[in-house]
């Protein structure tokens, strides 16, 4: 069992930056690929970014490529999402999730993730 707790969300203006953190409870953290997803009101949960077990590979949704950066610190059991140049359309609840699969297709699929955090709200005003 892996418990994930997100933090770092908040209300910011367009163009600002935020860094989300996701702390994992398990010592087996390094055996999971990690992902960030987001869900806006009335919309389906969508993939944002994913990172491999060793942080050697990452994937991003086209909508955030070049603005968001995912990283992880296995010594601290934590994954991060640095979000720059935020836009109003980035407003959503952001979730981190753990998966035993990693790849260009698998990492984008909600059903491939076995553990989820409770989410943190990010609101970007125009």
PyMOL commands that set and color helices and strands:
alter all, ss='L'
color gray80, all
select helices_A, chain A and resi 27-31+88-90+106-108+110-112
alter helices_A, ss='H'
color red, helices_A
select strands_A, chain A and resi 4-7+10-13+18-24+33-39+46-51+58-60+68-73+78-83+92-99+113-116+120-125
alter strands_A, ss='S'
color yellow, strands_A
deselect
rebuild
show_as cartoon
